[in-house]
Amino acid sequence: MFSSKHSSCTTILVGKKASYDGSTLIARNEDAGDAVNPKKFVVVEPEDQPRDYHAQLTKFAVKLPDNPLRYTSVPDAVPGKGVWGEAGINAHNVAMSATETITTNSRVMGADPFEPNGLGEEDLLTITLPYIDSAKQGVQRVGELLEKYGTYESNGIIFSDVNEIWYMETAGGHHWVAQRIPDDAYAIAANQVAIQQVDFNDPDSFMYSKDLRKFARDNHLNLTNHFNFRKIFGSDTQLDRHYNTPRAWYGQRYFDPESVKDKSPMRNDLPFICHANRKITIEDIKFVLSSHYEDTPYDPFAPGADYKTVPYRPIGINRNQQLSILKLRPNMPSAYSAIQWITFASNPFNVLTPFYTNVINTPDCYRDTTETLDSHNAYWANRLISLIAADHYQALMADIEDYQLKEMGYAHERIAQVDKRISEKEAAGSHIVRALGQANARTADHMMKATEDLLTKLVVKASQDVPGSFTREHY
């Protein structure tokens, strides 16, 4: 059976009444098994979308509909190992992030074994996002595909539109459940089954495979009097308590410290649906998805810490490949309401760039990532920064934090500027798609210049204090 190398992501979902400006926000770190797995940010036009899809790492194949929508995607840059589209927004302003790899248990796998040639993370965005008009329709499409073809792994899959966010989890080879995130709530998923109590009498909040209850009953999977999806279909292992649950604990600690005040990072009963003590911003999401247990005894970057002995796996880790925050704004015209905030490489050391998604192309420094190192690519420039900064954390983080603060300020200012200019062009009948593409290119140019300047500064500073340094003052 194929085993995914993209298997340790962290997800944050924020309902429209919980976000700072009324947008739905879905975000996920894509973490690979290796520290270096180059990614690129592209637009897939309908004529470039396959009609007969064949996975590259399994024998899964499916005939796709003839009417795909244009959509953004963040695939692997190195060909031959699958698409791994991961995150994007389509032309109807529906967003998808796939997948949050999750854990299950042996009794579930015995009752509904994985399908070695079923669908998986490699395929899901490509075979789903171009064909859906709403978040709920995304759940329906993936549910039908799962029941027909099965899957070779357990996954969490996220859909959003301007009104709703749905989080879907697979169970065994063919079963699944999905929950609508309440508008006033947020949720964190960290490589474990997250959905808890399922209300089968609330179709506005839950969707599920048609035989889910019967399947659990016939195979004696439910050990309680309630239908708690996490307890029935998830795992509760020593690895979970060190690798998974601490990430959810730290995120909840950040959004509302009182909620976990007396709870251990290894608690297996942390809630999935949560409420913050304030409105949640882009910066909040970025902080949590970059975090490494700051201000706790578990921070691998703390002075004197040994990263090999810290007990819990950080969220911001060297294996971060890309982070997309998919933002759908209710108070803007649909032609330019969707924004994909994106960044590459290790999150403690990078900064997000906002791109409008109603475009026919992406800037070349984000699109044309090479297999070999090229510091003019956004991916490689950020990978180099993370490599240098991790080895000189205390000496260089002040420069990185200054860069992050300044460029996030620029990003927000840039959105306001472009919104205003596009609204004026719209009134004048100008071509919005072309204007948005040009705006994205200018945004990318600025961010790449700032990133290359930071890279230069870090190389200069780090070079002054390395093994082999020697000056005449040493005498």
Phi, psi and omega per residue, in radians:
M1 nan 2.383 3.104
F2 -1.180 2.415 3.091
S3 -2.047 2.184 -3.088
S4 -1.186 2.439 3.014
K5 -1.611 -0.147 3.109
H6 -1.722 1.339 -2.856
S7 -2.291 0.385 -3.097
S8 -2.558 0.957 -3.071
C9 -1.526 2.972 3.020
T10 -2.346 2.345 -3.032
T11 -2.068 2.464 2.976
I12 -2.280 2.293 3.135
L13 -2.152 2.343 -3.075
V14 -2.301 2.039 3.112
G15 -1.164 2.808 -2.999
K16 -1.132 -0.517 3.107
K17 -1.513 -0.124 3.079
A18 -1.710 -0.230 -3.106
S19 -1.564 2.839 -3.003
Y20 -1.226 -0.388 -3.083
D21 -2.301 0.267 3.096
G22 1.502 0.068 3.101
S23 -1.426 2.651 2.855
T24 -1.410 2.451 -3.085
L25 -2.310 2.115 2.998
I26 -2.171 2.404 -3.026
A27 -2.525 2.543 3.112
R28 -2.716 2.289 2.911
N29 -1.282 2.312 2.918
E30 -1.696 2.027 -3.133
D31 -1.984 2.266 3.114
A32 -1.736 2.943 3.100
G33 -1.259 -0.384 3.101
D34 -1.933 2.708 -3.125
A35 -1.170 -0.522 -3.088
V36 -2.065 2.023 3.110
N37 -2.582 1.444 -2.943
P38 -0.958 2.395 -3.129
K39 -2.126 2.786 3.073
K40 -2.438 2.793 -3.116
F41 -2.010 2.053 -3.006
V42 -2.332 2.901 2.922
V43 -1.941 2.324 3.090
V44 -1.849 1.999 3.109
E45 -1.403 2.708 -3.125
P46 -0.925 -0.678 -3.109
E47 -1.234 -0.289 3.125
D48 -1.676 -0.120 3.130
Q49 -1.363 2.259 -3.134
P50 -1.139 2.611 3.013
R51 -1.720 -0.539 3.013
D52 -2.003 1.774 -3.041
Y53 -1.565 2.319 3.066
H54 -2.251 2.137 3.042
A55 -1.124 2.670 -3.127
Q56 -1.674 -0.367 -3.080
L57 -1.877 -0.142 3.034
T58 -2.387 -3.081 3.116
K59 -1.654 0.200 3.129
F60 -1.111 2.348 3.108
A61 -2.567 2.546 3.135
V62 -2.653 2.497 3.031
K63 -1.479 2.214 -3.063
L64 -1.740 2.724 3.131
P65 -1.056 2.841 -3.055
D66 -1.578 0.019 -3.042
N67 -2.184 1.007 -3.107
P68 -1.236 2.669 3.008
L69 -1.570 2.735 2.947
R70 -1.177 2.547 3.140
Y71 -2.725 2.747 3.024
T72 -1.579 2.758 -3.074
S73 -2.730 2.708 3.099
V74 -2.182 1.232 -3.058
P75 -1.383 2.966 2.992
D76 -1.106 2.496 -3.129
A77 -1.463 -0.415 -3.123
V78 -1.584 2.084 -3.074
P79 -1.282 2.819 3.002
G80 1.724 -0.097 -3.106
K81 -2.140 0.349 3.129
G82 1.807 2.929 -3.082
V83 -1.420 -0.983 -3.092
W84 0.956 0.996 -3.061
G85 -1.140 -0.541 2.882
E86 1.228 -0.978 -3.020
A87 -2.717 2.387 3.114
G88 -3.031 3.041 3.121
I89 -2.297 2.334 -3.115
N90 -1.636 3.119 -3.028
A91 -1.169 -0.263 3.061
H92 -1.701 0.253 3.107
N93 1.059 0.751 2.960
V94 -1.903 2.313 -3.079
A95 -1.897 2.640 3.113
M96 -2.537 2.459 3.022
S97 -2.319 2.217 -3.032
A98 -2.671 2.120 0.211
T99 -2.468 2.863 2.927
E100 -1.635 1.775 -3.139
T101 -1.117 2.292 -3.073
I102 -2.203 2.957 -3.071
T103 -1.859 2.703 3.091
T104 -2.328 -2.883 3.139
N105 -2.269 2.898 -2.989
S106 -1.178 -0.546 -3.134
R107 -1.177 -0.659 3.083
V108 -1.157 -0.781 -3.130
M109 -1.123 -0.566 3.084
G110 -1.241 -0.612 -3.117
A111 -1.380 -0.560 -3.133
D112 -2.493 1.391 -3.047
P113 -1.047 2.663 3.029
F114 -1.073 2.673 3.062
E115 -1.717 1.936 -3.075
P116 -0.988 -0.511 3.140
N117 -2.003 0.533 3.025
G118 -1.464 -2.962 3.141
L119 -1.516 2.826 3.141
G120 -2.772 -2.912 -3.073
E121 -1.017 -0.639 3.110
E122 -0.907 -0.578 -2.921
D123 -1.837 -0.512 -2.750
L124 -1.037 -0.810 -3.107
L125 -1.089 -0.767 -3.052
T126 -1.128 -0.639 -3.065
I127 -1.627 0.032 -3.079
T128 -2.146 -0.968 -2.951
L129 -1.012 -0.642 -3.112
P130 -1.247 -0.039 -2.960
Y131 -2.176 0.295 -3.067
I132 -2.196 2.566 -3.112
D133 -1.944 -0.048 3.121
S134 -2.763 2.873 3.102
A135 -1.081 -0.760 -3.116
K136 -1.104 -0.648 3.110
Q137 -1.144 -0.545 3.058
G138 -1.077 -0.771 3.090
V139 -1.053 -0.781 -3.115
Q140 -1.069 -0.750 -3.112
R141 -1.153 -0.829 -3.136
V142 -1.131 -0.657 3.095
G143 -1.028 -0.761 3.112
E144 -1.128 -0.715 3.118
L145 -1.145 -0.705 3.128
L146 -1.103 -0.768 -3.104
E147 -1.192 -0.513 -3.124
K148 -1.478 -0.816 -3.003
Y149 -1.847 -0.379 -3.066
G150 1.317 3.069 -3.141
T151 -2.384 2.710 3.132
Y152 -1.715 0.138 -3.085
E153 -2.758 2.886 3.078
S154 -1.676 2.316 -3.045
N155 -2.473 2.661 2.895
G156 -1.857 2.340 -3.025
I157 -2.254 2.345 -3.009
I158 -2.040 2.388 3.057
F159 -2.297 2.547 3.037
S160 -2.596 2.669 2.894
D161 -2.318 -2.949 -3.028
V162 -1.190 -0.290 -3.092
N163 -1.910 -0.578 -2.946
E164 -2.330 2.697 2.956
I165 -2.205 2.269 3.065
W166 -2.110 2.335 3.059
Y167 -1.991 2.182 -3.029
M168 -2.033 2.387 3.097
E169 -2.232 2.403 3.099
T170 -1.549 2.736 -3.140
A171 -2.432 2.001 -3.056
G172 1.146 -2.722 -3.065
G173 -1.377 -0.444 -2.948
H174 -2.407 -0.049 -3.032
H175 -1.854 2.802 -3.049
W176 -2.874 2.849 2.993
V177 -2.527 2.693 3.081
A178 -2.434 2.504 3.138
Q179 -2.207 2.358 3.021
R180 -1.375 2.230 3.103
I181 -1.297 2.151 3.129
P182 -0.972 2.567 -3.050
D183 -1.045 -0.536 -3.069
D184 -1.681 0.258 -3.009
A185 -2.149 2.904 2.946
Y186 -2.216 2.882 3.121
A187 -2.553 2.598 3.088
I188 -2.205 2.337 3.042
A189 -2.180 2.385 -3.043
A190 -2.460 1.196 3.035
N191 1.133 0.339 3.014
Q192 -2.248 2.714 2.947
V193 -0.988 2.273 -3.015
A194 -1.946 -0.638 -3.058
I195 -1.122 2.374 -3.074
Q196 -1.877 -1.988 -3.037
Q197 -1.167 2.242 3.128
V198 -1.809 2.222 3.088
D199 -1.777 1.800 -3.088
F200 -1.271 -0.131 3.113
N201 -1.783 0.247 -3.110
D202 -2.226 1.375 -3.094
P203 -1.172 -0.274 3.088
D204 -1.333 -0.299 -3.079
S205 -2.055 -0.323 -3.094
F206 -2.400 2.469 2.977
M207 -2.291 2.716 -3.046
Y208 -2.888 2.804 3.065
S209 -1.099 2.523 -2.895
K210 -1.074 -0.479 -3.108
D211 -1.892 0.399 -2.996
L212 -1.030 -0.834 -3.120
R213 -1.144 -0.759 3.142
K214 -1.120 -0.720 3.112
F215 -1.034 -0.817 3.139
A216 -1.137 -0.698 -3.129
R217 -1.198 -0.829 -3.081
D218 -1.116 -0.500 -3.099
N219 -1.801 0.208 3.034
H220 0.956 0.767 -3.082
L221 -1.545 -0.466 -3.067
N222 -1.614 2.020 -3.069
L223 -1.715 0.120 -3.122
T224 -2.228 -3.086 3.108
N225 -1.623 0.031 3.136
H226 -2.074 2.798 3.099
F227 -1.758 1.440 3.106
N228 -1.666 1.849 -3.018
F229 -1.034 -0.693 -3.137
R230 -1.080 -0.800 -3.097
K231 -1.220 -0.587 -3.102
I232 -1.349 -0.804 -2.945
F233 -1.895 -0.132 -3.088
G234 -1.655 -2.954 3.111
S235 -2.147 2.830 3.072
D236 -2.554 1.448 -3.014
T237 -2.093 2.975 3.056
Q238 -1.056 -0.672 3.104
L239 -1.087 -0.736 3.099
D240 -0.974 -0.753 -3.037
R241 -1.241 -0.312 3.109
H242 -1.897 -0.468 -3.040
Y243 -1.769 -0.584 -2.959
N244 -1.947 -1.090 -2.995
T245 -1.038 -0.577 3.137
P246 -1.060 -0.505 3.123
R247 -1.183 -0.759 3.074
A248 -1.115 -0.714 3.114
W249 -1.025 -0.791 -3.079
Y250 -1.196 -0.677 3.098
G251 -1.102 -0.757 3.118
Q252 -1.170 -0.614 3.072
R253 -1.070 -0.652 -3.130
Y254 -1.267 -0.746 -3.062
F255 -1.370 -0.428 3.095
D256 -2.838 1.553 -3.049
P257 -0.946 -0.595 -3.104
E258 -1.135 -0.470 -3.060
S259 -1.176 -0.422 -3.141
V260 -2.158 0.373 -3.016
K261 -0.915 -0.749 -3.084
D262 -1.959 0.409 -3.072
K263 -1.917 2.466 3.106
S264 -1.350 2.610 3.030
P265 -1.045 -0.283 -3.101
M266 -1.712 0.178 -3.136
R267 -1.093 2.337 -3.124
N268 -1.681 0.110 -3.086
D269 -2.114 0.427 3.088
L270 -1.078 2.476 -3.100
P271 -1.236 2.643 3.039
F272 -1.475 -0.902 3.117
I273 -1.482 2.101 -3.051
C274 -2.278 2.893 3.102
H275 -2.277 2.232 -3.124
A276 -1.418 2.856 3.109
N277 -1.565 0.226 3.128
R278 -2.880 3.035 3.018
K279 -1.271 2.549 -3.027
I280 -1.751 2.320 -3.075
T281 -1.874 2.991 3.003
I282 -1.026 -0.731 -3.136
E283 -1.101 -0.651 3.100
D284 -1.073 -0.813 -3.136
I285 -1.085 -0.777 -3.139
K286 -1.082 -0.718 3.140
F287 -1.059 -0.850 -3.096
V288 -1.122 -0.718 -3.111
L289 -1.354 -0.056 3.023
S290 -1.867 -0.064 -2.861
S291 -1.350 2.684 3.122
H292 -2.408 0.727 3.102
Y293 1.126 0.725 3.061
E294 -0.965 2.537 3.113
D295 1.104 0.453 2.999
T296 -2.312 2.944 3.102
P297 -1.267 0.015 -2.997
Y298 -1.822 0.175 -3.059
D299 -1.364 2.026 -3.127
P300 -1.231 -0.238 3.123
F301 -1.715 0.031 3.119
A302 -1.136 2.577 3.123
P303 -0.941 2.235 3.114
G304 1.476 -0.092 -3.113
A305 -1.302 2.637 3.054
D306 -1.955 1.921 -3.047
Y307 -1.066 -0.357 -3.126
K308 -1.366 -0.229 -3.073
T309 -2.043 -0.043 3.093
V310 -1.124 2.515 -2.960
P311 -1.390 -0.328 -3.003
Y312 -2.192 2.530 3.134
R313 -1.310 2.145 -3.127
P314 -1.194 2.894 3.017
I315 -1.443 -0.907 3.039
G316 -1.396 1.881 -2.963
I317 -2.355 2.864 -3.106
N318 -1.113 -0.368 -3.107
R319 -1.531 0.037 2.975
N320 -1.019 2.300 3.117
Q321 -1.919 -0.784 3.062
Q322 -2.699 2.634 3.029
L323 -2.194 2.190 3.017
S324 -2.076 2.211 2.955
I325 -1.849 2.001 -3.041
L326 -1.713 1.976 -2.980
K327 -2.012 2.175 3.126
L328 -2.087 1.996 -2.954
R329 -1.697 2.207 -3.082
P330 -1.419 -0.285 -3.000
N331 -1.796 0.278 -3.137
M332 -2.202 2.685 3.052
P333 -0.996 2.504 -3.046
S334 -1.066 -0.417 -3.113
A335 -1.129 -0.404 3.106
Y336 -2.511 0.588 -3.130
S337 -1.539 -0.342 -3.037
A338 -1.677 2.294 3.139
I339 -2.327 2.305 3.026
Q340 -1.861 1.837 3.025
W341 -1.395 2.222 -3.012
I342 -2.435 2.587 2.991
T343 -2.660 2.849 -3.065
F344 -2.119 2.765 3.012
A345 1.226 -2.743 -2.919
S346 -1.299 2.141 -2.934
N347 -1.162 -0.497 3.114
P348 -1.055 -0.304 -2.970
F349 -2.083 0.093 -3.081
N350 -2.015 -3.090 3.127
V351 -2.463 2.600 -3.122
L352 -1.381 2.582 3.024
T353 -2.148 2.270 -3.123
P354 -1.570 2.248 3.087
F355 -2.178 2.256 2.983
Y356 -1.184 2.458 -3.025
T357 -1.746 -0.153 3.103
N358 -1.467 1.180 -3.060
V359 -2.424 2.923 3.129
I360 -1.857 -0.037 3.115
N361 -2.778 2.894 3.096
T362 -2.080 2.782 -3.128
P363 -1.051 2.478 -3.002
D364 -1.077 -0.541 -3.116
C365 -1.246 -0.302 3.034
Y366 -1.761 -0.427 -3.049
R367 -1.546 -0.704 -2.920
D368 -1.757 0.797 3.121
T369 -1.062 2.313 -3.104
T370 -1.671 2.785 3.094
E371 -1.251 -0.594 3.089
T372 -1.696 2.717 -3.012
L373 -1.052 2.299 3.068
D374 -2.574 1.922 -3.038
S375 -1.216 -0.098 3.040
H376 -1.498 -0.099 2.974
N377 -1.503 2.441 3.108
A378 -1.057 -0.698 -3.136
Y379 -1.069 -0.897 -3.033
W380 -1.221 -0.635 3.098
A381 -1.071 -0.754 3.124
N382 -1.247 -0.570 3.087
R383 -1.145 -0.701 3.100
L384 -1.132 -0.761 3.116
I385 -1.019 -0.784 -3.108
S386 -1.151 -0.624 3.125
L387 -1.137 -0.807 -3.129
I388 -1.187 -0.783 -3.050
A389 -1.173 -0.627 -3.119
A390 -1.088 -0.573 -3.139
D391 -1.521 -0.185 -3.132
H392 -2.372 0.789 -2.949
Y393 -0.997 -0.936 -3.054
Q394 -1.138 -0.586 -3.082
A395 -1.373 -0.462 -2.961
L396 -1.970 -0.232 -3.021
M397 -1.148 -0.495 3.106
A398 -1.085 -0.729 3.099
D399 -1.149 -0.700 -3.135
I400 -1.175 -0.729 3.136
E401 -1.160 -0.646 3.051
D402 -1.067 -0.770 3.104
Y403 -1.076 -0.784 -3.118
Q404 -1.110 -0.775 3.135
L405 -1.101 -0.822 -3.105
K406 -1.116 -0.784 -3.047
E407 -1.352 -0.489 3.004
M408 -1.200 -0.627 3.024
G409 -1.069 -0.773 3.081
Y410 -1.031 -0.739 -3.084
A411 -1.073 -0.789 3.124
H412 -1.151 -0.742 3.100
E413 -1.068 -0.704 -3.117
R414 -1.089 -0.767 3.114
I415 -1.040 -0.792 3.136
A416 -1.067 -0.729 3.126
Q417 -1.115 -0.826 -3.093
V418 -1.171 -0.726 3.088
D419 -0.953 -0.801 -3.105
K420 -1.140 -0.778 -3.118
R421 -1.178 -0.681 -3.137
I422 -1.198 -0.661 3.110
S423 -1.094 -0.628 3.088
E424 -1.211 -0.702 3.102
K425 -1.147 -0.668 3.139
E426 -1.067 -0.763 3.117
A427 -1.105 -0.526 -3.133
A428 -1.563 0.004 3.115
G429 1.383 0.341 -3.130
S430 -1.277 2.886 -3.114
H431 -1.430 1.861 -3.007
I432 -1.199 -0.709 -3.095
V433 -1.035 -0.791 3.129
R434 -1.135 -0.731 -3.132
A435 -1.117 -0.679 3.113
L436 -1.159 -0.680 3.088
G437 -1.086 -0.737 3.112
Q438 -1.149 -0.684 3.111
A439 -1.122 -0.747 3.096
N440 -1.035 -0.719 -3.130
A441 -1.094 -0.722 3.127
R442 -1.190 -0.687 3.079
T443 -1.049 -0.803 -3.131
A444 -1.097 -0.716 3.126
D445 -1.027 -0.801 3.135
H446 -1.084 -0.844 -3.071
M447 -1.154 -0.638 3.115
M448 -1.185 -0.675 3.100
K449 -1.082 -0.793 3.134
A450 -1.117 -0.680 -3.125
T451 -1.208 -0.727 3.105
E452 -1.170 -0.631 3.059
D453 -1.097 -0.746 3.108
L454 -1.107 -0.778 3.131
L455 -0.996 -0.771 3.116
T456 -1.067 -0.795 -3.135
K457 -1.067 -0.740 -3.106
L458 -1.201 -0.677 3.102
V459 -1.087 -0.779 -3.140
V460 -1.073 -0.831 -3.108
K461 -1.168 -0.801 -3.090
A462 -1.155 -0.508 -3.109
S463 -1.216 -0.295 -3.113
Q464 -1.359 -0.276 -3.026
D465 -2.453 1.342 3.117
V466 -2.315 2.781 3.052
P467 -0.967 2.361 -3.078
G468 1.711 -0.082 3.071
S469 -1.143 2.506 -3.116
F470 -2.762 2.263 3.010
T471 -2.290 2.982 -3.131
R472 -1.169 -0.361 3.118
E473 -1.192 -0.227 3.125
H474 -1.212 -0.365 -3.140
Y475 -1.185 nan nan
